[in-house]
Each structure stands twice: as structure tokens, then as C-alpha cells.
Amino acid sequence: KHYVDSAVNSVIGLVKGWITLYNRGRANGKPEIIKRTVYIKNTLFSFRNGILKISVEPNKRYLTVDLAKYSWIPKDFERVGCLLLTEKELIITVKKDVEPKAEKWSSFDVNLTNVTALVDGKVKVYDLRKLYHIHRTYEIKRRKIQKLAKLKPKASRRLLKKYSRREENRAKDFMHKLTMQIARKLREKNHGAIFENLKGIKKRILNGSKAMNRKLSKWNARNFQSMLEYKLKWFGLDVKYVNPKNSSKTCPLCSGSMASYEGRSMKCGECGLLMDRDVVAVLNLQMWGAGFTPKTLNELIEREELSNEPIHIIT
């Protein structure tokens, strides 16, 4: 009975969210509980000597969890935050106090099949084709299932839910491993990260076409940014977001306008600089976010021969 207020608060939050969507003309049907979750108040659990003890029934039944058994939980946390119980898992938030800062900065441009980065003066490209393939595989499966919807509606809904969850888990696992790999490298160098501010980007570029919608559904930019951000902040490293407008169309040398040349190359109409569009983007993000000087930029372009193909990293 001590979880009743949590259930009530969840429903209130659901209804408030639906009202907001309704007022914006974006509500579809009536509010519906899709995921059954229970928020566990801090008065209903205790944490001592690495053991989490959760009250299930007052003074009678308890759920105990030894956090030391789970290798992916950070060992250096200071306290347990909120707990969320779903039908199949317990979500635990761990906290520690940090003051994010950075000596130097690395910039990241997230594309459909790669992440281009400027780290310690070197351009690197992290391959996302495996992640794209995961999304593409389940997209094809969903199309086949949707063809059966009229004949077997219940079975099709069950299968869609099953494969959507499987796609989400595989994509999340891939992204967690990639962002942890990057976060550890940045921690070694004491680098913060500079990202494009992509808030509302999908809404702005949607043009109503199915092809664009499918393409955007496979773009993992915000997931990459959020996962890398919280890992970096856990390590005490800061994150900056900059306006991405024309980041791949502005010459990093003279600020002139660049136009498509061949393939993914961009050419400046003022100084003639020829460079990969993703490299142009990370150079500009670096300058706009951290004050990358033209002298350093010239040295970098000459040393790395950035008019050529950047370094590729297979993950």
C-alpha cells in the first residue's frame, strides 16, 4: 500500500503530459499506460555496505541487491539516487558531486554512419555502420510484420513490441560501448567535449516524406551526445554545445562560404581550401567552442593533410 502514492503520481504525470500534447494538437487518442513503472521513494529503501534493501511489504518483505555483483555500476559513487522499478528491471541512479572542467577540448560531429572527431589535434572517424545495420535489419522485420496486421492484429502488435525492444537494446549496447571507449580516452587527455546543439533538429528538418522519417529514425546523434556527456561529467570533464548553423559550409581558414565539390568534399570560394565536409564541421566546432587559433589550424591542416581522407577507426 505504500506504493499507491507513487502510482497516483505516475498517472498524474501521464495525464499532464497528454494535456500538453493535446493543447499542441499532437495527442493521438486517450492517455494510455504503456510502460508499467513504480518510483521508489528514498524512505522505502536503504543502502549500507554495498547492499541495497528495498521494502516490498512494510516490515515483512524486502528485496536486497548487492551492487558489487554488477561490474558496470561505477565503484566511485557517493550515494544512491532515485530508484525506478519496471516489470523486468530495477533502474538505479548513483550520484557523486563533481565540478566539471577541462584543460583542452575535443569536438564531435555525429552523422548517420560515423562520428567524426577532432581529438588532440588529430581527426578520427568512428564507424557507425554496424549501428546503422542494426536499425536497418529491424526496419525490414517491422515492415514484414505490419503486412500481417490486418490478418493477425494481436500477434503483429506482440511481435512489433518484441523486435522494437530488441533493436533498442542492441543499439543502446553499441552506443554505451562506443561512448565509454571515447570517454576513457578523453579522461586520459583531460579533454572536454564540444557538440552541436541539436535540440529540436529533427522537427526542423522533417519534410513529411517517409524516406526522411526513416533516415532520421536511424540517426543516433542525441543518444551519442547524452551518453558521452554523462560519462564525461562523471569523470569530472565539461561539455559545451554550440550553434551548428553552417558548420560544414563555413571555411575554417577564411570564414568564406564553401560549396559541394566532389563526393563529400567542400571547396571554399574565397581561399580555395578543399576538405571533407565532416572535417570542416569538427574544425569549426573546435574554433567556435574553444577558440582554436588560425595559426594552430594551419599547422594542423599541413601536418594531417586534411584535404585527404581522415583517419578511420573501426569499432
N, C-alpha and C positions, 0 to 999 in steps of 0.2 A: 504493500500500500504506500510505502514511502517513495515510489517511483511515479505516483499519479500526477504530482505537480509537474514532473519532467515531461510526461506525455501531454499534459494540457498546454505547457509552454511550446512544445513542438508543433502542436496543431495551430496555436495562435500565430506562430511564426509562418507556418504554411499558408494560412488564410491571408495574413498581411502581405506576403509575397504575391499571392494570387491577385489581391486587390490592386497592387501596384501595376502588375501586368495588365489587368483589366482596364485600368484608367489610361494605360498607354495603347490600348487596342491590340494587345498581344496575347491575351489569355485564350487558351483553347479548352473549351468545356469547363467543367467544375473542378475545384481543387481536389486533388487525389493524393493519398499517401502511397508513394511508390517504394520508398526505402524505409523499412521499419527500424528506427534508431531510438536509443534512450540515452539522454545526457545524465551522467552520474555526478552528482554534486560532491564537492570536496568533503562534506560531512558524512558521506556514505562510504568512504574508503580511507585507508591509512597506508603509509609507506615507511617501513623500518627495516634496516639491514638488508636492503635489496629486495625485500618481499612486499608485493602489493596485495593488500587484503581488502576485498570489496564485499560489502554487506548485500546479500541477496534477500534474506528474510531477517527482520530485526532480532538480534541476539540468538539466532538459530542456525542460519546457513550463510556460509561465506565462500567466496571464490578467491583463491590465492594464486598469485602469479609470481614466479621467480624471474625477475628481469635479467639476471645474469645468464640465463639459458639462451637468450636471444642475441646473437652476435651483432646484428645490425643496429641494435639500440646503443647509442653513444654511451661510453663509460664515464664521461666527464660532466654529466648533467648535475645540476644542483638541487632540483626539485621536480616533482611530478605536477603537471598542469591539469587540464581537464581530461576526462575520460568519456569516450563515446562507445556505446555497445550496440552492435548491429546484429543481424540474425546469424552471421557467420564469423564475426571477428570483433575483437576488442581494440579500439584505437586509443593509443596512449600518447599524450603530449608531454614531452620532457622539456625543461627550461633551464637556462642559466643566464646570468647577467653579463653582457658584453658591451663594449663601446667600439662599434665597427670603425676601422680606419685602414688606410693603405698607404704604402710608400710610393708605389707605382701603379699603373693601370693597364689592363688588357681590354680590348674591345671585341665584341661578338656580333656577327650578322647571321641570323638564322634563316635558312632557305628551305625549300621543300625537300631537297635530298642531301643537304650538307649544312654544316655550321662553319663559317669562315671566321678565323680569329687572328688578331694581332697580339701576340704574346711575347714580351721581352724583345720587341723589335723584329720578330720573325712571323711570317704569315703561315698559318696552318689551317688545313681544312679537315674537319671531322666528318666522316662519311655517314649519312643518314639513310642510305638506300635500303638497308635491312629494315629499318623502321617503316619506310615507305611501302616496302613489300608486305609487311605485316598488315598495314591498313588496306592495301590493295587486295590481299587474299581474302580478308573478311568482308570487304565490299562485294566481291563476287559471290561469296556464300550468301550474303543477305539478299542479293538480287534473286538468287535461285529460290530462297525461302519465301520471298514476297510473292512469287508467282503462284505459290500454293496457298496463299492467304484466304482466297475465296472458298477453296475446297476444304481446307483444314485450318480454320482460324485459330483455334486454341493451340494446336501443335506448332503452327508458324510463330505465334507470339512467344511460346516457350523456347523455341529454337533461336529466335532473334535475341531474346534476353540472354540466353546461354552464350552465343557467339559474340555478342557485344561485350559481355563481361570478360570473356577470354581475350578479345582484342585489347580491351582496356588494360588488363593485367600484363599482357606481353609488352605492350607499348610502354607502360609505366616501368616495368623491369628494365627495359633497354635504356630508357631515359635516366633512371636512377644510376645505373652503372656508368653511363657516359658522363653525367654531371659530377659524380663523385670522383671520377678519374681527373676531370678538369679542375675541380675544386682542390684536390690534393696538390696538383702541380702549381696552382696559383698560391696556395699556402706556403709552399717551399720558396717561392719568389716574393712573398708578401705583396701580391698584386690584388687590387680590387678589380671589379668588372664594370664595363660600360656597355649598356644595352640600348637598343632602340625603344622609345616609348610607343608601344603598340596598343595602348588602351583604346578600345573601340575600333581597331583597324579592320576587323572582319566586317563589321556593319557598314563601314565607309566604302569598302571596295566591292561589296556584293552588288551584282548587276542583274540578279534574277535568273541567271542561266544555271541549268543543272550542272554543267561542266565546271563552272566556277565554284559552285557549292561543294562539289565532290573534291575539287582541288584544295579548297580551304579546310575541309574536314581532315585532310592528311597533313596539314601544316601544323607543326608542333612548337611554334615559336614561343608562345606564352608559357607552355608547360616547361620548356627548356629554361626559360628565364626564371620562373618561380622556383624550380627545383635547385638550380645553381645558386640563386640568391640566398635561399635559407641555409644552404650548406656553407656558403662563404661567410654569412653572418654568424653562423655557429662557430666558425674558425676565427671570428673577430675581424673579418675583412669587409670593406664597404662596397656598395653598389650604387652606380649612377644610371639614370635614364635621361636620354637626350632626344630632342625632336628629330625624327628620321627623314624629314622632308628633303627630297633631292639628295640624299646621302650618297646615292650611286650615280648621280648625274652632275655633281659639282666637282670640278678639278681640284684635287688636294694640293696642287702646286700653285696655281694662279687664281683659283676660285672661278674660273671660266666655266661655261656650260659644256658638258660632254654629251655626245650622241653615240648611238649604237654604231659599231663599225663592222666587225665580223664575229659571228657567234655570240659569245658573252663579253666580248671586248668593247670598251668605251674609248672614244677619242675626243680630246679637248680641241675645240675650235679655235682657241686662243694660242696655247703653247704647243699643241700637237702631242701631248702625253697620251700614250696608248697603254691601257691597263685593263685587267679583268674587272668586271663591274662589282664583284663581291669584295675584291681587294680595295677598290675605290671606296666602298662603303665603310669598311673597318678602319681605313686610314682617316676618313672624315670623322667617324665616331670618336676615334682616338683624339683627334685635334679638338673637336668641339667639346668633348667631355673632360679632357685632361691637359689641354694646351700643348699639344705636340708641335714643336717648332719647325718651321720650314727647313732650317739647316739640318736638323736631325732627320727630317723626312727625306731630303735629298740624299743624305748618306745612306739611309735605309733602302731607297729605290735603287741606288747604284750598287750597293752590296748584295741585295737579294735579287737583282734583275727582275723587278716586279712586273715588267712588261711581259714576261714569260709566265708559264703555268706555275701557280703556287704549290707549296708542299702539301701532299695529301696524306692523311692519316686514316688508316682503315681501323674501325673499332668493332 
